[in-house]
Amino acid sequence: MELVDVSNVDASLFIFGIVFIMLIFGLLSFGILKMFQQRFAAGWYSFGGAVVSFVVFMFALNKWYL
């Protein structure tokens, strides 16, 4: 394995990615937690929020950084 050079990655892109990754996976894990608690409506809303967040992330990434 080799080291990956990330020195060319813009700081705003890095922070943007980290925030959305935390949001998406946080909503997914919250949805799984709600499903285990038998609160299916809240779980599905969390899954839907994760999907919407992913779509917004992809749109903003294509608009601003690509």
Secondary structure by P-SEA (a helix, b strand, c coil): ccccccccccaaaaaaaaaaaaaaaaaaaaaaaaaaacaaaaaaaaaaaaaaaaaaaaaaaaaccc
